[in-house]
Amino acid sequence: MNFILLCVAWIIGLVAGSFFVIHPLIVLFFGIPFTMKLKRMGAIAGNGPIPMYLGSLFVMPILFSLATWGVSSWLPKQMVGYWIGVGFTVVMGLWQCSATPTNVGEYIETNSKFIDPNVLDQMRSSLQSKNH
């Protein structure tokens, strides 16, 4: 039974790490810098998604703390499994914290209402001309 509970704590750690640790790291190391870059290029007027990102950076650690507290309250003997799950997720997810094609695509799709499409088309054409 202890092994099953250890596996449950490990899975909870994987989920908590994925949603509440990796997501803020992506926001911190990709989302905010990429927004500032687009803002300097004139593709984003105003603050764009920055207020949402700052809210996320505030809320996600609180949710991670609550998840950690919940596991330590209900499964105190399995905290090692929880931390292994969190650690595994963080180690495997660190590469996602940069300007990967997936992050850029999701960023543009999610924040399209803030981005000037004309400037975005100019950026695409200039990148394509540099690659050819």
N, C-alpha and C positions, 0 to 999 in steps of 0.2 A: 504494500500500500504506500510506503514511503517513496518508492521509486515512481509510482504514478503521480503522487503529489509533487515530486521533484520535477517531473516532466511538465506538469501543469504550470508550475512556477516558472519553468524555463520558457514555455510558450507565452506566458503573460509578459515575461521580460523581453522576448522578441517583439511582441506587439507594442509594449510601452516604449521600447527603444526606437522602434520604427516611427511611431506617430509623435512621440513627445520629445525625442532627442534628435533624431536625424532631420526631421522637418525644420526645427529652429536652426540647425546648423546650415541647412540649405538656404534658408532665408538670410541668415547672417553672412554667409560666405559667397552666395550667388545672387539671391534676389535683390538685396539692397544695393550691392555694388553694380549689378547690371542695370538697375533702375537709375542709379546716379549717372552711369555711362550714357544711357539713352536720354536722360534729362540734359546732359551736357551737349549731346548731338542735336537737341531740339526735337526729339521724337516724342517726348512726354512734356505736357504743360502742367504746371501746378505740382502738387506732391505725388500724384499718381497713386500707386499702391503702398507707398511708404507707411501711412497710418495703419493700414491693415497688417503690414509686416510687424510694426512695433507692437500692435495688440497681440499678435501671434507670439512674439518673443516674450511677452508678459504672461500670457495664458498657458502656453505649453509647459513651461517648467512647473507651474502650479499643478497642472494635471499630472505631470510625471511624479511630483511629490506625493500627490494623493494616491496614485497607483502604487507607489513604493510603500506608502503607509498602509494601504489596504493589504498588500501581500505580507508585509511584516506583521500585521495584526492577525490575519487569518491563517497564514502559513509561515510562522516564524522559523521553523526548522528547515524550511526550503528556500531561504533567502539566497543561499549560494547558487541554486539553480536560477533564480530570478536574475541575479547579477551576471551570471554567465550568459543568459539570454540577452540582457541589455548590452553587455560587452561585445558579444558576437555581432549583434546588429550594428553597433557603432563601428566596429572594425570593418565589417563588410560594406557599410554605407558611407564611409568617409569619401570614397571616390565620387559619390553623387553630389558632393558639395561644391562642384565647380560648374563651368559653363559647358556641360555635356549637351549634345544635340537634343536629348529628351528634355532636359531642364529648359533650354532655350525655347523649344517648341511649346511646352506647357506654359511657360511664362507668357509667350506671345498670345496663345489661345486664351489664357485666363485673364490677362490684362489688356486685351485688345481695345477695350473701351477707353483706355488711357493713352493709347499709342496712336500717333498720327500716321495713317497708312501711306501717305506720300513719302514721308521721311523713311519709313520702313522699306518701301520699294527702292528708294535711292540707295539705302544701305545694302540691300540684296544685290542690286546691279553692280555696285562698286566692289562687293566681295567676289562676285562672279567674274568681273573683269580682271581682278588680281589673280584669280586662280587659273585663268586661261592665258 
